[in-house]
């Protein structure tokens, strides 16, 4: 086995026919996944990726797929594609937005009545109005995806709040974040029977207080929005991710080629900052 020198972590949000921020069309997402499969890529789950960071080798062309927030369109459009190619992904879900209810149709069920999957800013407004069930996955859908093996579910906090912006005193901020993380962990454990030490920062923000609180809460693998390579032995508290654009297979394969090579990945990530 040729071992991976770097494992890219891809970051998705929406897979939807409604164009907008951080959104891929279902066609482009399907094209990307088909290309990964044809090129011999394999997806890692959280435990496999964590073991890789700890120094255990994984095959070259290993990749992690991650999805932020827990949007309904991940169930409607991404889940059937992942199932088709036997891929698994990590969904970082905001547990306070998830509601009860029956499963809604997804794109592989031949339904002509798929649920609406609005663009990102509309989703944000709907959530702010207390109507998150309209745009966020339900527990029944989460359970179906876990059973199918298409998604694992990890914490994106309970509220998605930026406590550094809403709390004046550092002690207040730390207490609020600790409560937020504890609520998410407790709910995921109650509903899914387990929890993990993988956490994705809302809006990609973290500081020293955030890191200390997360470590104290038992989180070791922390996902950023900073592009770069992930090498064996790297700090699991600073996991790099690559924002995936609404483009086809050629774009994705070229980016993966770069980020699988540590020197090129560093050069490219540094170049993007300037």
Backbone torsions as a table, in degrees:
resi	resn	phi	psi	omega
1	UNK	NA	127.2	172.6
2	UNK	-80.1	118.8	-176.1
3	UNK	-78.3	152.4	177.2
4	UNK	-72.6	134.3	173.9
5	UNK	-85.2	-25.5	178.4
6	UNK	-153.6	142.7	176.6
7	UNK	-114.0	110.2	177.1
8	UNK	-70.3	141.2	172.6
9	UNK	-112.7	116.3	-178.5
10	UNK	-89.2	139.5	-178.5
11	UNK	-115.0	118.0	175.2
12	UNK	-115.6	160.3	169.6
13	UNK	-125.4	-73.9	-176.7
14	UNK	-107.2	141.0	165.7
15	UNK	-121.0	103.2	-169.5
16	UNK	-155.2	148.0	174.3
17	UNK	-74.0	-9.1	176.9
18	UNK	-86.3	113.5	-177.8
19	UNK	-66.9	150.2	178.9
20	UNK	170.0	-169.8	179.2
21	UNK	-63.1	149.7	174.6
22	UNK	41.1	45.8	-175.8
23	UNK	-130.4	135.0	169.8
24	UNK	-110.2	145.0	172.3
25	UNK	-69.8	151.6	175.3
26	UNK	-56.2	-34.6	179.0
27	UNK	-64.0	-44.9	179.0
28	UNK	-67.2	-38.9	179.3
29	UNK	-63.7	-44.5	178.8
30	UNK	-62.6	-39.4	178.4
31	UNK	-63.9	-42.1	179.0
32	UNK	-63.1	-45.4	-178.7
33	UNK	-67.0	-38.4	176.9
34	UNK	-62.4	-39.4	179.5
35	UNK	-67.1	-40.6	176.8
36	UNK	-60.0	-44.7	-179.7
37	UNK	-63.5	-46.9	-177.9
38	UNK	-64.9	-31.9	-178.1
39	UNK	-84.9	-1.4	176.1
40	UNK	87.5	18.3	176.2
41	UNK	-74.8	151.2	173.5
42	UNK	-127.7	143.6	179.8
43	UNK	-92.9	142.2	176.8
44	UNK	-101.7	142.7	170.8
45	UNK	-86.1	179.8	-174.4
46	UNK	-63.2	-42.2	-179.4
47	UNK	-65.0	-41.8	179.2
48	UNK	-64.6	-40.9	180.0
49	UNK	-68.1	-41.5	177.7
50	UNK	-61.6	-40.9	178.0
51	UNK	-65.1	-37.5	177.3
52	UNK	-61.2	-46.5	179.6
53	UNK	-62.6	-29.3	178.9
54	UNK	-79.3	-3.4	174.7
55	UNK	115.1	-2.2	178.2
56	UNK	-81.8	127.1	-176.0
57	UNK	-68.3	147.8	171.9
58	UNK	-129.0	159.3	-177.7
59	UNK	-63.4	148.5	170.6
60	UNK	-56.0	153.3	-175.3
61	UNK	67.0	32.5	168.3
62	UNK	-89.6	145.8	-177.4
63	UNK	-148.6	151.2	174.8
64	UNK	-112.6	130.7	174.6
65	UNK	-101.4	126.9	179.0
66	UNK	-128.9	144.0	179.8
67	UNK	-128.8	132.3	-176.4
68	UNK	-101.4	142.3	167.3
69	UNK	92.6	-40.7	179.6
70	UNK	97.8	41.2	-176.4
71	UNK	-72.6	147.2	178.5
72	UNK	-54.8	-35.1	-177.7
73	UNK	-64.8	-19.5	174.8
74	UNK	-65.3	-36.8	176.0
75	UNK	-74.0	-43.0	-173.7
76	UNK	-69.9	-44.3	-171.7
77	UNK	-114.4	-35.6	-177.0
78	UNK	-80.7	-44.0	-177.5
79	UNK	-52.6	-48.4	-179.2
80	UNK	-63.1	-34.0	179.8
81	UNK	-70.9	-44.1	177.3
82	UNK	-60.4	-40.4	179.2
83	UNK	-63.8	-39.5	-179.6
84	UNK	-59.8	-40.0	-175.8
85	UNK	-99.6	6.8	-179.8
86	UNK	56.8	39.3	175.8
87	UNK	-96.9	153.7	173.2
88	UNK	-121.4	151.8	-178.3
89	UNK	-138.5	162.2	176.2
90	UNK	-102.4	124.0	173.7
91	UNK	-108.5	120.3	177.1
92	UNK	-93.3	105.0	-169.6
93	UNK	-104.0	141.4	173.6
94	UNK	-86.0	102.6	-167.9
95	UNK	-63.7	-28.9	-179.5
96	UNK	-70.3	-11.4	179.1
97	UNK	-94.9	-10.6	-172.7
98	UNK	-85.9	135.7	-177.2
99	UNK	-123.1	172.9	175.2
100	UNK	-84.9	167.3	176.3
101	UNK	141.9	163.9	179.5
102	UNK	-70.3	159.4	176.6
103	UNK	-65.2	139.4	174.6
104	UNK	-93.4	160.9	-178.1
105	UNK	-63.9	150.1	170.7
106	UNK	-121.5	173.0	-165.7
107	UNK	-70.0	-12.1	-178.2
108	UNK	-97.8	10.2	-175.7
109	UNK	-105.7	7.0	177.5
110	UNK	69.4	20.5	-178.5
111	UNK	-84.5	140.4	173.6
112	UNK	-94.4	5.3	-175.6
113	UNK	-125.6	55.8	178.0
114	UNK	-70.2	146.0	179.4
115	UNK	-65.7	153.7	177.0
116	UNK	-66.2	141.9	177.8
117	UNK	-129.7	83.3	-173.2
118	UNK	-65.8	166.7	178.5
119	UNK	-72.7	169.1	-166.9
120	UNK	-57.0	-49.2	-177.3
121	UNK	-65.8	-33.8	175.2
122	UNK	-66.8	-41.3	176.1
123	UNK	-58.4	-44.6	179.5
124	UNK	-60.0	-42.3	179.6
125	UNK	-65.7	-43.3	179.9
126	UNK	-62.2	-42.2	178.0
127	UNK	-64.3	-43.3	179.8
128	UNK	-62.6	-26.9	178.9
129	UNK	-85.0	3.5	178.0
130	UNK	81.8	20.2	-177.6
131	UNK	-115.2	41.4	-173.4
132	UNK	-60.4	-27.3	-178.1
133	UNK	-59.9	-23.9	-179.2
134	UNK	-70.9	-22.6	-172.5
135	UNK	-132.6	0.9	-177.1
136	UNK	-118.9	147.5	178.4
137	UNK	-60.1	150.5	175.3
138	UNK	-95.5	164.5	178.5
139	UNK	-61.1	-36.3	179.0
140	UNK	-63.5	-36.2	178.3
141	UNK	-73.2	-38.4	175.4
142	UNK	-59.2	-46.3	-179.3
143	UNK	-62.7	-37.9	178.5
144	UNK	-66.0	-39.4	179.6
145	UNK	-70.2	-37.9	175.1
146	UNK	-61.7	-44.9	179.8
147	UNK	-62.1	-37.7	-179.7
148	UNK	-77.6	-16.8	-179.1
149	UNK	80.1	13.0	-178.6
150	UNK	-83.0	-32.1	-179.3
151	UNK	-135.4	142.5	160.9
152	UNK	-100.8	156.9	-177.7
153	UNK	-123.0	127.8	-176.5
154	UNK	-133.0	169.7	-171.3
155	UNK	-78.7	134.5	168.1
156	UNK	-122.0	28.7	-172.6
157	UNK	75.6	177.3	-179.6
158	UNK	-91.9	-25.8	-172.1
159	UNK	-120.7	-18.9	-174.0
160	UNK	64.7	21.0	-177.8
161	UNK	-83.1	147.4	172.5
162	UNK	-94.5	93.6	-174.9
163	UNK	-68.6	-22.6	176.4
164	UNK	-66.5	-22.1	179.8
165	UNK	-93.3	-24.5	-174.0
166	UNK	-104.3	-11.4	179.3
167	UNK	-111.1	136.0	-177.9
168	UNK	-81.7	-50.4	-175.3
169	UNK	-90.3	142.1	177.5
170	UNK	-55.6	-39.9	-179.7
171	UNK	-64.1	-38.7	177.3
172	UNK	-64.4	-42.0	178.4
173	UNK	-61.2	-47.2	-178.7
174	UNK	-62.6	-42.1	180.0
175	UNK	-64.5	-43.1	-178.7
176	UNK	-64.8	-42.9	179.4
177	UNK	-65.8	-41.8	179.2
178	UNK	-59.8	-42.7	178.1
179	UNK	-64.8	-40.7	178.7
180	UNK	-60.6	-48.3	179.7
181	UNK	-65.4	-39.0	-179.6
182	UNK	-65.6	-39.3	179.5
183	UNK	-64.1	-43.7	179.4
184	UNK	-64.5	-45.8	-179.3
185	UNK	-61.0	-45.4	-178.0
186	UNK	-62.4	-42.3	-178.1
187	UNK	-68.9	-42.9	177.8
188	UNK	-62.7	-39.5	179.6
189	UNK	-67.9	-40.9	179.8
190	UNK	-65.2	-43.0	-174.3
191	UNK	-83.0	-34.7	-174.2
192	UNK	-109.7	-7.8	177.2
193	UNK	83.2	1.9	-180.0
194	UNK	-160.0	166.3	173.8
195	UNK	-138.5	177.9	-177.6
196	UNK	-139.0	173.6	176.9
197	UNK	-104.0	26.2	177.5
198	UNK	-105.3	128.5	-176.8
199	UNK	-138.1	136.1	175.9
200	UNK	-109.6	129.8	-178.4
201	UNK	-73.0	128.0	173.4
202	UNK	-58.8	131.7	-179.1
203	UNK	59.6	13.1	178.4
204	UNK	73.5	8.1	-174.9
205	UNK	-90.1	138.6	169.2
206	UNK	-158.4	155.2	174.5
207	UNK	-138.7	-172.1	-176.9
208	UNK	-62.1	-38.3	177.4
209	UNK	-63.5	-44.4	178.8
210	UNK	-58.8	-45.5	-179.2
211	UNK	-62.1	-42.8	-179.1
212	UNK	-65.2	-42.8	-179.8
213	UNK	-65.5	-43.3	-179.6
214	UNK	-63.0	-43.8	179.4
215	UNK	-62.7	-42.1	-179.9
216	UNK	-64.7	-28.5	178.8
217	UNK	-83.2	-2.9	176.3
218	UNK	98.7	9.6	179.6
219	UNK	-91.5	127.2	179.9
220	UNK	-111.9	-30.4	-176.8
221	UNK	-105.1	110.0	-172.0
222	UNK	-119.3	126.0	-171.8
223	UNK	-102.0	127.3	-179.3
224	UNK	-102.6	-177.0	171.0
225	UNK	-110.9	19.1	-178.0
226	UNK	-90.3	124.7	179.9
227	UNK	-71.9	153.9	177.2
228	UNK	156.4	179.5	179.5
229	UNK	-86.0	151.9	172.2
230	UNK	-118.2	108.6	-173.5
231	UNK	-103.7	156.4	173.3
232	UNK	-56.3	133.4	-179.3
233	UNK	86.9	-3.5	177.8
234	UNK	-65.3	157.9	178.7
235	UNK	-65.0	116.4	-179.4
236	UNK	-68.8	-11.0	177.5
237	UNK	-84.3	3.8	-179.2
238	UNK	-143.9	72.3	-177.4
239	UNK	-88.7	125.3	179.7
240	UNK	-81.7	148.7	175.8
241	UNK	-137.3	156.7	-178.4
242	UNK	-112.7	122.3	176.0
243	UNK	-69.2	125.2	-179.4
244	UNK	-91.0	130.1	-178.5
245	UNK	-92.9	162.6	179.2
246	UNK	-78.5	69.6	-179.2
247	UNK	-136.1	171.6	-174.6
248	UNK	-84.7	-165.4	-171.9
249	UNK	-63.8	-40.2	-175.8
250	UNK	-59.9	-42.9	179.5
251	UNK	-61.1	-48.2	-176.5
252	UNK	-63.7	-46.0	-178.5
253	UNK	-63.0	-35.3	177.9
254	UNK	-67.1	-39.6	178.7
255	UNK	-67.9	-40.4	179.1
256	UNK	-64.6	-38.1	177.7
257	UNK	-59.8	-43.4	178.0
258	UNK	-62.2	-49.6	-172.2
259	UNK	-78.9	-8.2	171.9
260	UNK	-82.6	-10.7	-180.0
261	UNK	-112.9	106.8	-170.4
262	UNK	-52.5	-43.8	-178.3
263	UNK	-65.1	-45.1	178.4
264	UNK	-65.9	-38.5	179.5
265	UNK	-62.1	-44.2	178.9
266	UNK	-63.3	-44.3	179.6
267	UNK	-60.8	-45.1	-175.7
268	UNK	-70.3	-42.3	179.3
269	UNK	-64.4	-39.9	178.1
270	UNK	-66.1	-41.3	-179.9
271	UNK	-61.4	-34.7	-178.4
272	UNK	-69.3	-21.8	-177.7
273	UNK	-77.4	-16.2	-173.2
274	UNK	-106.8	NA	NA
